[in-house]
Amino acid sequence: MKITMAVLAYLAGLTSRSPVSAYNAFTRFHTPIRSNALRSSSPKFHTIKPKDLNRALYRCESSLSMSVTGTDATSFDDGKSPFFITTPIYYVNDVPHIGHAYTSTACDVIARYMRLSGRDVMFLSGTDEHGQKVEASAAKKGVNPQDFVDDVSVNFRELLELMNVSNDYFVRTTDSQHKEAVQHLWKDLVDKGAIYLGNYEGWYSIRDECYYNDSELVDGKAPTGAEVEWVVKEPSYFFKLSEYGDKLLEFYEQNPDFIAPESRKNEVSTVITFWQIFMVLEVFLKHSYFLGVIICERWIERLISEQNII
């Protein structure tokens, strides 16, 4: 009975007109009821298998979705087109933790809500199996990197199954299909001149996968506390953002709800604008160092004022 009440409370939230309401219903009703059930001595609860609960959810969702034809339209979503959602593609340098469970649950609630609303949903999850952190973790265990990611990736897939997450596909970045898709995208961008080879140098943190300036270091470490090392003129490929900056900023202006929350939209806009500034500065430096610096400083002061960065 308690299981049934938990399912109904969950689905009651999902039938609302807002994915936020659906998520609130899940966290407010489903979790406490299920927690109480865990403390119950009823043998019926302990004999219920996850797949049986998932089938019950599916039947309820299917019947409820028949009366709903879409979601509220926004400036960039008509409320009826196919809907795509993805969890973070989880990094496999260690085992899953509560953060992975949280983001998977949040995406699952939204995906189920969209299905109930009559939308065609593609819900993706998976594991990111490339990077220096993965290589270092494999070396620490004394195993081959591919063997290491094969072993750890299973933990993330089992987590989704344990939590009855309704993802449609689980991608691994070592899958042959994924490699082919990436190669196709890369070649397309190269053919369009959108990627170019340059150099990058600076203080680099393997843990953060991020470069830092001298002014950002704290006691010789990254602001996050991670160790950094100086990388000298490392060849790197760059995306030619300058070709698309104005179009992106115009799109964000016309569709203010496209990036949420507001703070992230401001952050993305700032990055694009700063990139445009430094591209202009590079041109000026070829002709006049001081003229380029003066103009760049004035643009930066204006940007800081407009974006309320400080």
VOPAGU-2260 file (C-alpha; in pm, 1 decimal, decimal comma):
REM VOPAGU-2260
SITE   aa  ch    i         X         Y         Z
SITE  MET   A    0       0,0       0,0       0,0
SITE  LYS   A    1     279,5     237,8      86,0
SITE  ILE   A    2     448,5     166,2    -245,7
SITE  THR   A    3     123,6     242,3    -430,2
SITE  MET   A    4      84,2     572,3    -243,1
SITE  ALA   A    5     440,4     668,8    -329,7
SITE  VAL   A    6     382,3     596,7    -698,4
SITE  LEU   A    7      55,1     792,1    -703,6
SITE  ALA   A    8     211,2    1089,6    -525,2
SITE  TYR   A    9     493,8    1084,7    -778,3
SITE  LEU   A   10     259,4    1067,0   -1077,1
SITE  ALA   A   11      28,0    1331,2    -930,9
SITE  GLY   A   12     313,0    1576,2    -951,3
SITE  LEU   A   13     403,7    1464,1   -1300,4
SITE  THR   A   14      54,9    1545,6   -1430,8
SITE  SER   A   15      95,1    1910,8   -1335,4
SITE  ARG   A   16     173,6    2169,2   -1601,6
SITE  SER   A   17     525,0    2234,4   -1477,3
SITE  PRO   A   18     831,3    2007,3   -1454,3
SITE  VAL   A   19     926,0    2204,8   -1142,2
SITE  SER   A   20     599,1    2099,9    -977,4
SITE  ALA   A   21     667,9    1742,8   -1082,3
SITE  TYR   A   22    1010,1    1753,1    -922,4
SITE  ASN   A   23     869,8    1910,1    -603,4
SITE  ALA   A   24     606,3    1639,1    -584,7
SITE  PHE   A   25     873,4    1374,1    -616,5
SITE  THR   A   26    1097,8    1515,1    -344,2
SITE  ARG   A   27     814,2    1609,2    -106,3
SITE  PHE   A   28     604,9    1292,4    -121,9
SITE  HIS   A   29     787,9    1007,0    -288,8
SITE  THR   A   30    1107,2    1010,1     -84,4
SITE  PRO   A   31     955,8    1028,7     268,4
SITE  ILE   A   32     694,9     762,1     190,4
SITE  ARG   A   33     952,7     528,0      46,9
SITE  SER   A   34    1181,4     593,9     345,8
SITE  ASN   A   35     900,9     496,8     583,5
SITE  ALA   A   36     840,6     186,6     375,3
SITE  LEU   A   37    1203,8      89,7     413,4
SITE  ARG   A   38    1157,7      95,2     789,2
SITE  SER   A   39     844,4    -115,6     762,1
SITE  SER   A   40     859,8    -483,8     851,9
SITE  SER   A   41     611,4    -569,8     577,7
SITE  PRO   A   42     752,8    -861,6     373,8
SITE  LYS   A   43     560,7    -741,1      67,1
SITE  PHE   A   44     783,4    -437,1      32,9
SITE  HIS   A   45    1103,2    -636,5      41,5
SITE  THR   A   46     981,3    -882,2    -221,6
SITE  ILE   A   47     890,1    -611,3    -476,4
SITE  LYS   A   48    1146,5    -601,9    -753,2
SITE  PRO   A   49    1258,7    -274,4    -918,0
SITE  LYS   A   50    1137,5    -392,7   -1259,5
SITE  ASP   A   51     787,8    -453,9   -1115,9
SITE  LEU   A   52     775,4    -100,9    -977,4
SITE  ASN   A   53     899,7      34,4   -1307,7
SITE  ARG   A   54     623,0    -149,0   -1496,1
SITE  ALA   A   55     364,6      -1,6   -1257,8
SITE  LEU   A   56     501,6     345,4   -1322,0
SITE  TYR   A   57     492,9     287,6   -1697,3
SITE  ARG   A   58     129,3     171,3   -1693,1
SITE  CYS   A   59      18,9     469,4   -1485,5
SITE  GLU   A   60     214,5     714,0   -1699,6
SITE  SER   A   61      80,0     567,0   -2022,9
SITE  SER   A   62    -282,9     601,3   -1911,0
SITE  LEU   A   63    -233,8     953,1   -1779,8
SITE  SER   A   64     -50,8    1076,0   -2092,0
SITE  MET   A   65    -346,4     995,5   -2319,3
SITE  SER   A   66    -529,5    1312,9   -2211,0
SITE  VAL   A   67    -233,7    1551,7   -2244,6
SITE  THR   A   68    -119,4    1693,9   -2578,3
SITE  GLY   A   69     184,7    1907,0   -2499,5
SITE  THR   A   70     355,9    2153,5   -2268,0
SITE  ASP   A   71     340,8    2529,5   -2244,0
SITE  ALA   A   72     519,8    2695,8   -2535,2
SITE  THR   A   73     820,6    2923,6   -2483,5
SITE  SER   A   74    1018,6    3152,3   -2710,5
SITE  PHE   A   75    1234,2    2858,5   -2823,8
SITE  ASP   A   76    1005,1    2557,0   -2767,5
SITE  ASP   A   77     662,7    2508,5   -2926,8
SITE  GLY   A   78     561,6    2259,6   -2657,2
SITE  LYS   A   79     498,2    1977,8   -2905,2
SITE  SER   A   80     825,4    1899,3   -3081,0
SITE  PRO   A   81    1047,6    1606,1   -2974,4
SITE  PHE   A   82    1223,0    1678,1   -2644,6
SITE  PHE   A   83    1584,1    1585,6   -2566,8
SITE  ILE   A   84    1731,8    1573,7   -2217,4
SITE  THR   A   85    2058,9    1436,2   -2085,4
SITE  THR   A   86    2221,4    1381,3   -1751,2
SITE  PRO   A   87    2583,2    1489,9   -1724,1
SITE  ILE   A   88    2789,8    1231,0   -1909,4
SITE  TYR   A   89    2949,9    1104,5   -1590,9
SITE  TYR   A   90    3324,6    1091,1   -1545,0
SITE  VAL   A   91    3449,7     741,6   -1459,8
SITE  ASN   A   92    3761,0     820,3   -1259,2
SITE  ASP   A   93    3577,5     697,5    -947,4
SITE  VAL   A   94    3257,9     522,7    -829,9
SITE  PRO   A   95    2913,6     694,5    -837,3
SITE  HIS   A   96    2805,9     908,7    -541,5
SITE  ILE   A   97    2493,3    1090,8    -426,1
SITE  GLY   A   98    2550,4    1374,3    -673,6
SITE  HIS   A   99    2513,3    1134,3    -963,7
SITE  ALA   A  100    2191,9     999,9    -811,9
SITE  TYR   A  101    2055,8    1352,9    -768,1
SITE  THR   A  102    2113,3    1471,8   -1125,6
SITE  SER   A  103    1984,4    1142,9   -1268,7
SITE  THR   A  104    1666,0    1171,7   -1063,0
SITE  ALA   A  105    1608,5    1534,9   -1162,5
SITE  CYS   A  106    1642,4    1450,5   -1533,6
SITE  ASP   A  107    1421,9    1145,0   -1492,7
SITE  VAL   A  108    1140,7    1352,6   -1340,1
SITE  ILE   A  109    1150,6    1599,9   -1630,3
SITE  ALA   A  110    1166,2    1320,0   -1890,8
SITE  ARG   A  111     864,8    1143,8   -1738,5
SITE  TYR   A  112     673,4    1471,7   -1719,2
SITE  MET   A  113     740,4    1540,4   -2086,3
SITE  ARG   A  114     624,9    1191,5   -2184,4
SITE  LEU   A  115     307,7    1237,5   -1980,8
SITE  SER   A  116     254,2    1561,9   -2168,1
SITE  GLY   A  117     252,6    1378,2   -2497,8
SITE  ARG   A  118     603,9    1475,5   -2604,0
SITE  ASP   A  119     835,7    1239,2   -2791,8
SITE  VAL   A  120    1129,9    1216,9   -2549,9
SITE  MET   A  121    1490,3    1112,5   -2597,0
SITE  PHE   A  122    1651,2    1078,0   -2252,5
SITE  LEU   A  123    2026,1    1015,0   -2256,8
SITE  SER   A  124    2276,6     920,5   -1989,6
SITE  GLY   A  125    2623,4     772,0   -2005,1
SITE  THR   A  126    2987,9     788,7   -1909,1
SITE  ASP   A  127    3280,6    1003,4   -2022,0
SITE  GLU   A  128    3577,2     766,9   -2044,6
SITE  HIS   A  129    3852,8     994,7   -2176,0
SITE  GLY   A  130    4093,1    1229,9   -2001,7
SITE  GLN   A  131    4405,7    1249,3   -1792,8
SITE  LYS   A  132    4213,0    1185,7   -1470,3
SITE  VAL   A  133    4091,5     852,2   -1601,4
SITE  GLU   A  134    4442,3     760,4   -1717,3
SITE  ALA   A  135    4584,1     853,2   -1375,7
SITE  SER   A  136    4316,6     653,7   -1189,6
SITE  ALA   A  137    4385,0     348,1   -1406,2
SITE  ALA   A  138    4760,9     378,9   -1350,2
SITE  LYS   A  139    4704,2     406,1    -975,0
SITE  LYS   A  140    4522,3      71,6    -982,0
SITE  GLY   A  141    4781,1     -79,2   -1215,0
SITE  VAL   A  142    4532,9    -169,6   -1489,8
SITE  ASN   A  143    4483,7     -87,5   -1855,5
SITE  PRO   A  144    4271,8     231,6   -1905,1
SITE  GLN   A  145    4013,4      47,6   -2118,8
SITE  ASP   A  146    3978,4    -230,1   -1860,8
SITE  PHE   A  147    3942,2      33,0   -1590,3
SITE  VAL   A  148    3660,1     222,2   -1764,8
SITE  ASP   A  149    3486,0    -103,4   -1859,0
SITE  ASP   A  150    3469,4    -190,7   -1491,7
SITE  VAL   A  151    3366,8     150,5   -1355,2
SITE  SER   A  152    3111,3     228,4   -1626,2
SITE  VAL   A  153    2904,7     -71,8   -1517,3
SITE  ASN   A  154    2855,3      94,0   -1176,8
SITE  PHE   A  155    2687,7     394,5   -1337,3
SITE  ARG   A  156    2461,3     179,9   -1553,0
SITE  GLU   A  157    2359,2     -26,0   -1249,4
SITE  LEU   A  158    2287,0     293,3   -1054,3
SITE  LEU   A  159    2031,6     398,1   -1316,4
SITE  GLU   A  160    1870,2      54,9   -1311,0
SITE  LEU   A  161    1857,1      52,9    -930,9
SITE  MET   A  162    1680,7     390,7    -926,5
SITE  ASN   A  163    1443,8     299,9   -1212,3
SITE  VAL   A  164    1571,0     591,4   -1418,6
SITE  SER   A  165    1390,6     588,3   -1755,1
SITE  ASN   A  166    1679,4     682,4   -1985,4
SITE  ASP   A  167    1633,5     565,6   -2344,9
SITE  TYR   A  168    2002,2     521,8   -2419,0
SITE  PHE   A  169    2330,2     485,6   -2227,9
SITE  VAL   A  170    2629,7     618,3   -2418,9
SITE  ARG   A  171    2994,6     544,0   -2353,2
SITE  THR   A  172    3254,0     767,9   -2515,4
SITE  THR   A  173    3460,1     458,7   -2595,8
SITE  ASP   A  174    3172,5     312,1   -2801,0
SITE  SER   A  175    3250,6     275,4   -3170,3
SITE  GLN   A  176    2925,3     458,4   -3258,7
SITE  HIS   A  177    3029,3     754,0   -3047,0
SITE  LYS   A  178    3376,3     766,0   -3202,1
SITE  GLU   A  179    3227,0     766,4   -3551,6
SITE  ALA   A  180    2985,3    1047,5   -3462,1
SITE  VAL   A  181    3264,3    1260,8   -3313,6
SITE  GLN   A  182    3487,7    1205,4   -3613,7
SITE  HIS   A  183    3204,5    1306,0   -3847,5
SITE  LEU   A  184    3139,3    1626,5   -3649,0
SITE  TRP   A  185    3510,5    1710,0   -3629,7
SITE  LYS   A  186    3560,5    1665,6   -4005,3
SITE  ASP   A  187    3254,3    1878,9   -4077,9
SITE  LEU   A  188    3386,0    2161,8   -3857,5
SITE  VAL   A  189    3733,6    2140,0   -4012,2
SITE  ASP   A  190    3587,2    2152,7   -4363,2
SITE  LYS   A  191    3397,2    2469,2   -4265,9
SITE  GLY   A  192    3709,6    2629,3   -4120,8
SITE  ALA   A  193    3556,1    2644,7   -3773,7
SITE  ILE   A  194    3855,1    2477,2   -3602,6
SITE  TYR   A  195    4216,3    2591,5   -3613,6
SITE  LEU   A  196    4545,5    2483,2   -3455,2
SITE  GLY   A  197    4702,8    2719,9   -3207,2
SITE  ASN   A  198    4906,1    2716,4   -2885,9
SITE  TYR   A  199    4814,2    2740,8   -2521,9
SITE  GLU   A  200    5031,0    2788,6   -2217,3
SITE  GLY   A  201    4967,2    2854,1   -1851,7
SITE  TRP   A  202    4901,5    2694,1   -1515,3
SITE  TYR   A  203    4697,4    2378,6   -1574,2
SITE  SER   A  204    4506,9    2163,4   -1326,5
SITE  ILE   A  205    4453,3    1803,2   -1432,4
SITE  ARG   A  206    4183,0    1756,0   -1167,7
SITE  ASP   A  207    3987,1    2064,8   -1277,4
SITE  GLU   A  208    4079,2    2027,6   -1646,3
SITE  CYS   A  209    4124,3    2402,8   -1653,1
SITE  TYR   A  210    4392,4    2665,9   -1710,3
SITE  TYR   A  211    4444,7    2941,8   -1451,9
SITE  ASN   A  212    4615,9    3280,1   -1458,2
SITE  ASP   A  213    4879,3    3380,1   -1202,8
SITE  SER   A  214    4628,3    3611,9   -1036,3
SITE  GLU   A  215    4385,7    3322,6    -983,1
SITE  LEU   A  216    4627,2    3099,8    -793,7
SITE  VAL   A  217    4598,6    3072,9    -416,5
SITE  ASP   A  218    4919,2    2971,1    -239,0
SITE  GLY   A  219    5046,3    2819,2    -560,4
SITE  LYS   A  220    4731,5    2615,3    -620,4
SITE  ALA   A  221    4409,4    2648,8    -817,5
SITE  PRO   A  222    4118,6    2832,0    -647,3
SITE  THR   A  223    3966,4    2485,8    -593,9
SITE  GLY   A  224    4273,3    2368,9    -403,5
SITE  ALA   A  225    4388,3    2145,9    -687,7
SITE  GLU   A  226    4755,3    2115,2    -780,4
SITE  VAL   A  227    4867,1    2296,5   -1097,3
SITE  GLU   A  228    5159,4    2258,7   -1332,9
SITE  TRP   A  229    5302,5    2495,9   -1592,8
SITE  VAL   A  230    5231,5    2390,0   -1949,9
SITE  VAL   A  231    5459,9    2553,9   -2207,3
SITE  LYS   A  232    5322,1    2625,9   -2555,4
SITE  GLU   A  233    5110,0    2315,0   -2587,2
SITE  PRO   A  234    4957,4    2274,0   -2935,5
SITE  SER   A  235    4580,0    2292,9   -2902,5
SITE  TYR   A  236    4285,7    2303,2   -3136,9
SITE  PHE   A  237    4044,1    2593,5   -3095,7
SITE  PHE   A  238    3688,9    2654,6   -3209,3
SITE  LYS   A  239    3660,2    2981,9   -3403,5
SITE  LEU   A  240    3403,7    3135,5   -3171,3
SITE  SER   A  241    3463,2    3481,7   -3317,5
SITE  GLU   A  242    3274,5    3376,1   -3631,5
SITE  TYR   A  243    2958,2    3302,1   -3431,6
SITE  GLY   A  244    2979,6    3537,7   -3132,6
SITE  ASP   A  245    2749,1    3810,6   -3263,4
SITE  LYS   A  246    2488,4    3558,8   -3379,4
SITE  LEU   A  247    2490,7    3384,2   -3042,4
SITE  LEU   A  248    2459,0    3706,5   -2844,8
SITE  GLU   A  249    2172,1    3818,0   -3068,1
SITE  PHE   A  250    1999,7    3481,9   -3020,5
SITE  TYR   A  251    2034,8    3501,1   -2640,8
SITE  GLU   A  252    1890,2    3850,6   -2649,0
SITE  GLN   A  253    1588,2    3738,0   -2851,8
SITE  ASN   A  254    1539,6    3423,6   -2641,5
SITE  PRO   A  255    1608,8    3525,8   -2280,4
SITE  ASP   A  256    1487,0    3192,1   -2140,1
SITE  PHE   A  257    1715,0    2979,3   -2357,9
SITE  ILE   A  258    1987,5    2958,0   -2089,6
SITE  ALA   A  259    1892,9    2917,9   -1725,1
SITE  PRO   A  260    1954,0    3030,6   -1460,7
SITE  GLU   A  261    2010,6    3396,5   -1542,8
SITE  SER   A  262    2357,7    3391,8   -1386,6
SITE  ARG   A  263    2472,1    3123,7   -1631,2
SITE  LYS   A  264    2339,6    3319,6   -1926,1
SITE  ASN   A  265    2540,8    3621,2   -1812,5
SITE  GLU   A  266    2845,9    3399,5   -1770,4
SITE  VAL   A  267    2818,1    3256,4   -2123,0
SITE  SER   A  268    2759,4    3600,8   -2274,2
SITE  THR   A  269    3062,5    3736,5   -2088,3
SITE  VAL   A  270    3287,7    3458,8   -2216,1
SITE  ILE   A  271    3178,2    3522,7   -2575,8
SITE  THR   A  272    3228,1    3897,1   -2543,7
SITE  PHE   A  273    3570,9    3861,2   -2381,1
SITE  TRP   A  274    3676,1    3627,8   -2661,2
SITE  GLN   A  275    3573,0    3884,9   -2919,8
SITE  ILE   A  276    3772,2    4151,3   -2734,2
SITE  PHE   A  277    4091,7    3950,0   -2730,0
SITE  MET   A  278    4056,3    3859,4   -3098,1
SITE  VAL   A  279    4040,9    4231,3   -3176,1
SITE  LEU   A  280    4334,4    4291,4   -2943,2
SITE  GLU   A  281    4541,8    4035,9   -3133,2
SITE  VAL   A  282    4486,0    4229,7   -3455,4
SITE  PHE   A  283    4580,2    4559,1   -3293,9
SITE  LEU   A  284    4893,1    4412,9   -3138,0
SITE  LYS   A  285    5023,4    4332,5   -3483,7
SITE  HIS   A  286    5015,2    4704,4   -3562,0
SITE  SER   A  287    5044,8    4891,6   -3235,0
SITE  TYR   A  288    5093,6    4731,5   -2895,7
SITE  PHE   A  289    4992,8    5034,5   -2690,1
SITE  LEU   A  290    4687,6    5120,9   -2902,9
SITE  GLY   A  291    4561,7    4763,7   -2871,6
SITE  VAL   A  292    4605,4    4757,1   -2494,0
SITE  ILE   A  293    4430,5    5092,2   -2442,6
SITE  ILE   A  294    4127,1    4995,5   -2652,2
SITE  CYS   A  295    4106,8    4652,5   -2488,8
SITE  GLU   A  296    4115,2    4805,3   -2139,0
SITE  ARG   A  297    3830,0    5042,2   -2226,9
SITE  TRP   A  298    3620,0    4759,6   -2368,7
SITE  ILE   A  299    3681,0    4547,9   -2059,8
SITE  GLU   A  300    3582,2    4834,7   -1828,3
SITE  ARG   A  301    3260,2    4880,2   -2025,8
SITE  LEU   A  302    3188,7    4505,7   -2019,9
SITE  ILE   A  303    3239,7    4486,1   -1644,0
SITE  SER   A  304    3000,0    4777,1   -1598,3
SITE  GLU   A  305    2730,3    4632,3   -1826,6
SITE  GLN   A  306    2748,4    4273,8   -1698,2
SITE  ASN   A  307    2778,5    4369,8   -1330,4
SITE  ILE   A  308    3074,0    4135,3   -1293,1
SITE  ILE   A  309    3212,4    4332,3    -999,0
